[in-house]
Amino acid sequence: MYKIAILYGAVRKGRQSLRAAKAVEKVLAASGSASVALIDIKEHGLQVMEERLKDMATPLPSLLTISKILTEADGIVFVSPEYNNSYSGALKNTVDYFTKEWHHKPIAVVAASDGYEGGINASNHMQLLILAIDAYAMPYKLLFPYVQNVLDEEGNPLDERSERHLKTFAKEFLWFTEAIANRKKLD
């Protein structure tokens, strides 16, 4: 069983992309191949990063909690809404606190929007971020256009297309995670 961390990066009121994070959590847990931890950064109240966790003399307990989950994860999923053609600033702020936690981790991208493009620009930017933090970006991305119409508030798909894409995403991500985890065992 693989440990998967979902880093959900939206903090604003009325956030609809939480539906996508919950949907991914459910489909990965239902696979029977993953234990899943959803990190909702809104629950951690992180300030704007002034110092990386590794350089802090007395880190906040919430940073230590997030670090532990990320460090133990075999794979990570970034979930973000699209804001101004990119991912959320809150997600980037959270990512910047950490360093070693990302090293050689497989990371998948999920983006959601209330429009027809489904967060394509945010997803592209997240993949660039993943490469910059010394991790591996999964090529397959999961996008939810009109997220409020395709997933309910608990992350259940409201149409066949969304359900199919979720299942394909889970299969691809678990394969990607397994491939990298197996290679790491050889090191």
Secondary structure, 3 states (H helix, E strand, C coil): CEEEEEEECCCCCCCCCHHHHHHHHHHHHHCCCEEEEEEEHHHHCCCCCCCCHHHCCCCCHHHHHHHHHHHHCCEEEEEEECECCECCHHHHHHHHHCCHHHCCCEEEEEEECCCCCCCHHHHHHHHHHHHHCCCEECCCCEEECCHHHHECCCCCECCHHHHHHHHHHHHHHHHHHHHHHHHHHHC
